[in-house]
Amino acid sequence: MENEKEQEGMSIYEYIVDNVDTCEPEMGELICKLRLADTSGQFLASTARYLSAVDREKFDKWLTPLIEGAIERDRDRRYIGSLLEAIWGVDYKDHIDELRQKDDNFRRIYKRIYTEGEAM
């Protein structure tokens, strides 16, 4: 069962990548399916990174549900750390306090990635 869900998550991710120019009308449905299929957060995080890299402004409204899903699923913190730089920029460390105050997803990821003394 786990392997089937993982394969489904991979298929949805690949579909989005292969059809990024035309799949925007069905993005809500694809993300819902991806959230159900992805048990580790790997494909949710990968999709968020990919869409942000392709066109952050165009896909902005889809990033939040992808990031939230990745945070929920990635209990081992294997994938969400990559979102810090990919979503909030290579200079995110220069703006940690500001980002923690204005972006709940940033705060949640940062707190989980760094130890309590470093995170707050």
N, CA, C and O of each residue as an XYZ file, in Angstrom:
480
protein
N       0.827     -1.197      0.000
C       0.000      0.000      0.000
C       0.869      1.258      0.000
O       0.610      2.188     -0.764
N       1.890      1.292      0.844
C       2.791      2.451      0.923
C       3.476      2.692     -0.421
O       3.597      3.833     -0.868
N       3.919      1.617     -1.057
C       4.572      1.739     -2.364
C       3.608      2.283     -3.421
O       4.003      3.066     -4.285
N       2.344      1.862     -3.346
C       1.345      2.349     -4.300
C       1.134      3.852     -4.139
O       1.055      4.585     -5.125
N       1.043      4.301     -2.895
C       0.861      5.740     -2.631
C       2.083      6.526     -3.098
O       1.958      7.606     -3.676
N       3.263      5.969     -2.839
C       4.495      6.632     -3.274
C       4.527      6.743     -4.795
O       4.902      7.784     -5.335
N       4.138      5.679     -5.482
C       4.107      5.693     -6.943
C       3.074      6.697     -7.461
O       3.311      7.387     -8.452
N       1.927      6.771     -6.782
C       0.902      7.737     -7.175
C       1.407      9.167     -6.987
O       1.184     10.026     -7.840
N       2.088      9.418     -5.868
C       2.666     10.735     -5.621
C       3.664     11.115     -6.706
O       3.664     12.244     -7.195
N       4.509     10.170     -7.074
C       5.494     10.402     -8.135
C       4.803     10.691     -9.462
O       5.229     11.574    -10.205
N       3.744      9.952     -9.760
C       3.010     10.157    -11.015
C       2.377     11.540    -11.079
O       2.415     12.196    -12.120
N       1.797     11.983     -9.971
C       1.180     13.317     -9.935
C       2.249     14.397    -10.098
O       2.068     15.353    -10.852
N       3.352     14.237     -9.392
C       4.466     15.193     -9.521
C       4.953     15.247    -10.970
O       5.118     16.332    -11.528
N       5.180     14.103    -11.568
C       5.653     14.055    -12.957
C       4.640     14.694    -13.908
O       5.019     15.385    -14.853
N       3.362     14.461    -13.656
C       2.326     15.064    -14.491
C       2.404     16.585    -14.425
O       2.343     17.260    -15.452
N       2.539     17.122    -13.212
C       2.641     18.570    -13.051
C       3.869     19.108    -13.782
O       3.784     20.117    -14.482
N       4.995     18.444    -13.622
C       6.234     18.883    -14.282
C       6.083     18.825    -15.799
O       6.475     19.756    -16.503
N       5.524     17.745    -16.292
C       5.397     17.573    -17.746
C       4.350     18.490    -18.364
O       4.404     18.777    -19.560
N       3.398     18.950    -17.558
C       2.287     19.750    -18.088
C       2.160     21.112    -17.407
O       1.070     21.681    -17.354
N       3.253     21.624    -16.895
C       3.213     22.865    -16.105
C       2.602     24.032    -16.880
O       2.006     24.923    -16.276
N       2.739     24.040    -18.182
C       2.208     25.147    -18.985
C       0.704     25.061    -19.197
O       0.078     26.055    -19.566
N       0.108     23.884    -18.970
C      -1.314     23.718    -19.271
C      -2.152     23.207    -18.101
O      -3.378     23.174    -18.210
N      -1.549     22.814    -17.004
C      -2.322     22.164    -15.931
C      -2.821     23.106    -14.848
O      -3.387     22.646    -13.856
N      -2.630     24.400    -15.007
C      -3.067     25.332    -13.973
C      -4.555     25.213    -13.638
O      -4.902     25.285    -12.459
N      -5.458     25.034    -14.622
C      -6.882     24.914    -14.272
C      -7.197     23.719    -13.357
O      -8.174     23.758    -12.608
N      -6.403     22.694    -13.412
C      -6.656     21.509    -12.578
C      -5.707     21.414    -11.381
O      -5.657     20.384    -10.709
N      -4.962     22.479    -11.116
C      -3.952     22.443    -10.062
C      -4.554     22.153     -8.683
O      -3.963     21.402     -7.907
N      -5.696     22.723     -8.370
C      -6.331     22.472     -7.079
C      -6.608     20.993     -6.870
O      -6.319     20.446     -5.806
N      -7.159     20.358     -7.867
C      -7.454     18.922     -7.800
C      -6.164     18.100     -7.710
O      -6.092     17.133     -6.951
N      -5.156     18.484     -8.478
C      -3.879     17.765     -8.444
C      -3.218     17.854     -7.070
O      -2.671     16.869     -6.574
N      -3.271     19.025     -6.465
C      -2.663     19.208     -5.148
C      -3.424     18.410     -4.092
O      -2.810     17.817     -3.205
N      -4.755     18.389     -4.178
C      -5.537     17.558     -3.247
C      -5.139     16.093     -3.370
O      -4.938     15.414     -2.364
N      -5.026     15.615     -4.586
C      -4.618     14.221     -4.808
C      -3.207     13.980     -4.299
O      -2.928     12.939     -3.704
N      -2.323     14.930     -4.528
C      -0.940     14.799     -4.082
C      -0.866     14.763     -2.557
O      -0.092     13.991     -1.991
N      -1.658     15.585     -1.900
C      -1.668     15.590     -0.432
C      -2.143     14.254      0.123
O      -1.673     13.821      1.175
N      -3.056     13.605     -0.561
C      -3.535     12.287     -0.123
C      -2.505     11.192     -0.411
O      -2.364     10.244      0.362
N      -1.801     11.327     -1.509
C      -0.880     10.271     -1.941
C       0.492     10.345     -1.282
O       1.111      9.312     -1.029
N       0.968     11.534     -1.005
C       2.341     11.710     -0.518
C       2.404     11.509      0.994
O       1.942     12.355      1.760
N       2.967     10.404      1.411
C       3.022     10.081      2.839
C       4.272     10.625      3.523
O       4.332     10.656      4.752
N       5.269     11.054      2.755
C       6.527     11.515      3.346
C       6.778     13.015      3.180
O       7.665     13.566      3.833
N       6.019     13.673      2.326
C       6.232     15.089      2.039
C       7.210     15.342      0.901
O       7.419     16.488      0.504
N       7.799     14.294      0.385
C       8.804     14.431     -0.672
C       8.240     15.103     -1.922
O       8.839     16.046     -2.440
N       7.111     14.632     -2.403
C       6.573     15.151     -3.652
C       5.894     16.508     -3.459
O       5.879     17.336     -4.370
N       5.337     16.728     -2.279
C       4.770     18.044     -1.973
C       5.865     19.104     -1.964
O       5.707     20.172     -2.555
N       6.969     18.809     -1.298
C       8.095     19.752     -1.249
C       8.696     19.943     -2.638
O       9.009     21.066     -3.033
N       8.855     18.859     -3.372
C       9.431     18.952     -4.726
C       8.547     19.776     -5.643
O       9.042     20.581     -6.431
N       7.237     19.577     -5.541
C       6.308     20.339     -6.378
C       6.356     21.822     -6.019
O       6.348     22.675     -6.906
N       6.407     22.130     -4.730
C       6.501     23.534     -4.306
C       7.781     24.172     -4.837
O       7.751     25.286     -5.359
N       8.899     23.473     -4.707
C      10.170     24.013     -5.217
C      10.107     24.217     -6.721
O      10.555     25.242     -7.234
N       9.551     23.244     -7.422
C       9.485     23.313     -8.881
C       8.612     24.483     -9.344
O       9.030     25.279    -10.184
N       7.402     24.581     -8.795
C       6.498     25.654     -9.218
C       7.058     27.027     -8.874
O       6.897     27.978     -9.639
N       7.707     27.127     -7.738
C       8.330     28.394     -7.359
C       9.438     28.773     -8.335
O       9.586     29.943     -8.688
N      10.209     27.793     -8.765
C      11.304     28.049     -9.705
C      10.782     28.395    -11.103
O      11.367     29.227    -11.796
N       9.701     27.768    -11.511
C       9.152     28.010    -12.849
C       8.542     29.403    -12.942
O       8.852     30.164    -13.859
N       7.662     29.737    -11.975
C       7.003     31.041    -11.992
C       6.347     31.275    -10.638
O       5.176     30.953    -10.435
N       7.111     31.834     -9.728
C       6.652     32.031     -8.350
C       5.342     32.815     -8.303
O       4.429     32.450     -7.561
N       5.244     33.866     -9.070
C       4.055     34.704     -9.048
C       2.821     33.963     -9.574
O       1.750     34.028     -8.970
N       2.973     33.275    -10.675
C       1.855     32.557    -11.294
C       1.315     31.452    -10.382
O       0.103     31.250    -10.300
N       2.209     30.743     -9.704
C       1.796     29.591     -8.910
C       1.736     29.878     -7.411
O       1.603     28.958     -6.605
N       1.833     31.149     -7.042
C       1.901     31.515     -5.625
C       0.748     30.941     -4.794
O       0.974     30.453     -3.687
N      -0.473     30.995     -5.310
C      -1.615     30.528     -4.519
C      -1.588     29.023     -4.269
O      -2.288     28.534     -3.382
N      -0.798     28.289     -5.028
C      -0.705     26.844     -4.836
C       0.446     26.463     -3.911
O       0.508     25.328     -3.438
N       1.341     27.382     -3.655
C       2.498     27.059     -2.812
C       2.107     26.797     -1.358
O       2.637     25.879     -0.733
N       1.197     27.584     -0.821
C       0.810     27.404      0.583
C       0.266     26.002      0.860
O       0.739     25.362      1.800
N      -0.703     25.488      0.095
C      -1.170     24.136      0.399
C      -0.092     23.056      0.196
O      -0.086     22.043      0.895
N       0.802     23.277     -0.747
C       1.900     22.325     -0.938
C       2.859     22.350      0.253
O       3.262     21.302      0.759
N       3.216     23.547      0.690
C       4.145     23.679      1.822
C       3.504     23.139      3.093
O       4.152     22.420      3.854
N       2.244     23.476      3.330
C       1.553     22.969      4.521
C       1.510     21.442      4.518
O       1.738     20.805      5.547
N       1.219     20.865      3.364
C       1.198     19.407      3.258
C       2.566     18.798      3.513
O       2.678     17.769      4.180
N       3.601     19.427      2.985
C       4.963     18.928      3.202
C       5.321     18.988      4.685
O       5.934     18.059      5.209
N       4.948     20.060      5.360
C       5.232     20.189      6.793
C       4.521     19.085      7.575
O       5.106     18.478      8.473
N       3.258     18.828      7.231
C       2.485     17.786      7.913
C       3.076     16.397      7.712
O       3.115     15.597      8.646
N       3.531     16.109      6.510
C       3.965     14.755      6.171
C       5.434     14.459      6.494
O       5.786     13.317      6.789
N       6.275     15.468      6.438
C       7.720     15.253      6.568
C       8.141     15.248      8.039
O       8.767     16.193      8.521
N       7.797     14.196      8.725
C       8.116     14.079     10.153
C       9.616     13.923     10.401
O      10.106     14.292     11.469
N      10.331     13.396      9.452
C      11.780     13.184      9.603
C      12.597     14.393      9.155
O      13.826     14.369      9.219
N      11.928     15.438      8.706
C      12.582     16.673      8.247
C      13.591     16.412      7.125
O      14.656     17.028      7.076
N      13.245     15.504      6.241
C      14.144     15.171      5.136
C      13.967     16.094      3.938
O      14.895     16.259      3.147
N      12.789     16.698      3.791
C      12.494     17.464      2.579
C      12.174     18.935      2.837
O      12.446     19.781      1.985
N      11.608     19.247      3.985
C      11.142     20.622      4.204
C      12.274     21.625      4.322
O      12.083     22.803      4.019
N      13.440     21.193      4.753
C      14.571     22.116      4.855
C      14.938     22.735      3.518
O      15.388     23.880      3.462
N      14.749     21.982      2.445
C      15.080     22.499      1.114
C      14.145     23.626      0.690
O      14.462     24.384     -0.226
N      13.001     23.738      1.350
C      12.052     24.793      0.998
C      12.516     26.169      1.455
O      12.157     27.178      0.848
N      13.304     26.217      2.510
C      13.728     27.521      3.037
C      14.378     28.368      1.954
O      13.955     29.500      1.722
N      15.379     27.847      1.303
C      16.075     28.600      0.257
C      15.255     28.672     -1.029
O      15.223     29.710     -1.690
N      14.595     27.573     -1.382
C      13.860     27.524     -2.642
C      12.665     28.476     -2.667
O      12.360     29.066     -3.704
N      11.999     28.624     -1.540
C      10.797     29.454     -1.490
C      11.108     30.878     -1.029
O      10.591     31.843     -1.592
N      11.948     31.006     -0.008
C      12.181     32.318      0.588
C      13.502     32.952      0.161
O      13.846     34.035      0.636
N      14.242     32.299     -0.720
C      15.432     32.882     -1.316
C      16.734     32.473     -0.657
O      16.766     32.066      0.505
N      17.799     32.589     -1.420
C      19.118     32.194     -0.926
C      19.564     33.067      0.239
O      20.436     32.678      1.016
N      18.970     34.233      0.354
C      19.340     35.142      1.444
C      18.348     35.102      2.606
O      18.299     36.036      3.406
N      17.557     34.030      2.709
C      16.547     33.967      3.762
C      17.149     34.142      5.151
O      16.481     34.655      6.049
N      18.389     33.728      5.343
C      19.022     33.846      6.666
C      19.228     35.306      7.063
O      19.335     35.618      8.249
N      19.283     36.193      6.081
C      19.418     37.621      6.368
C      18.103     38.239      6.844
O      18.080     39.371      7.327
N      17.005     37.483      6.704
C      15.671     38.017      7.005
C      14.878     37.096      7.931
O      13.647     37.097      7.902
N      15.561     36.331      8.732
C      14.896     35.321      9.559
C      13.823     35.931     10.455
O      12.691     35.446     10.471
N      14.148     36.960     11.183
C      13.175     37.556     12.118
C      11.945     38.064     11.382
O      10.816     37.824     11.810
N      12.158     38.757     10.290
C      11.044     39.289      9.496
C      10.179     38.144      8.948
O       8.952     38.200      9.031
N      10.816     37.114      8.394
C      10.085     35.985      7.819
C       9.305     35.214      8.882
O       8.177     34.786      8.635
N       9.892     35.037     10.053
C       9.189     34.321     11.128
C       7.942     35.084     11.564
O       6.934     34.480     11.931
N       8.012     36.402     11.522
C       6.866     37.206     11.940
C       5.749     37.239     10.906
O       4.572     37.266     11.264
N       6.110     37.238      9.627
C       5.082     37.426      8.605
C       4.642     36.152      7.894
O       3.629     36.167      7.195
N       5.374     35.051      8.051
C       5.035     33.842      7.303
C       5.022     32.625      8.229
O       6.067     32.139      8.665
N       3.821     32.153      8.513
C       3.664     31.029      9.437
C       4.365     29.767      8.935
O       4.955     29.032      9.726
N       4.304     29.515      7.639
C       4.966     28.316      7.114
C       6.484     28.400      7.254
O       7.139     27.407      7.569
N       7.034     29.578      7.022
C       8.467     29.748      7.237
C       8.802     29.462      8.697
O       9.730     28.707      8.988
N       8.051     30.063      9.610
C       8.298     29.886     11.042
C       8.221     28.411     11.429
O       9.072     27.917     12.169
N       7.211     27.711     10.936
C       7.035     26.293     11.275
C       8.209     25.450     10.775
O       8.718     24.594     11.498
N       8.629     25.694      9.549
C       9.751     24.925      9.003
C      11.037     25.265      9.737
O      11.781     24.371     10.141
N      11.297     26.538      9.908
C      12.536     26.970     10.560
C      12.645     26.392     11.964
O      13.710     25.941     12.384
N      11.541     26.411     12.672
C      11.516     25.885     14.042
C      11.787     24.380     14.068
O      12.438     23.882     14.988
N      11.297     23.664     13.077
C      11.514     22.213     13.026
C      12.910     21.844     12.561
O      13.443     20.808     12.958
N      13.504     22.675     11.731
C      14.835     22.366     11.184
C      15.933     22.712     12.173
O      16.890     21.954     12.327
N      15.807     23.838     12.838
C      16.856     24.284     13.755
C      16.456     24.018     15.196
O      15.272     24.007     15.532
N      17.436     23.806     16.028
C      17.159     23.524     17.454
C      16.477     24.723     18.078
O      16.526     25.830     17.541
N      15.855     24.503     19.191
C      15.090     25.552     19.879
C      15.938     26.817     20.118
O      15.449     27.930     19.926
N      17.170     26.654     20.525
C      18.033     27.808     20.758
C      18.327     28.593     19.500
O      18.448     29.817     19.545
N      18.442     27.908     18.386
C      18.702     28.575     17.106
C      17.443     29.137     16.464
O      17.494     30.149     15.765
N      16.311     28.475     16.703
C      15.081     28.840     16.003
C      14.383     30.047     16.600
O      13.728     30.783     15.862
N      14.485     30.276     17.839
C      13.746     31.393     18.442
C      14.637     32.269     19.202
O      14.186     33.260     19.777
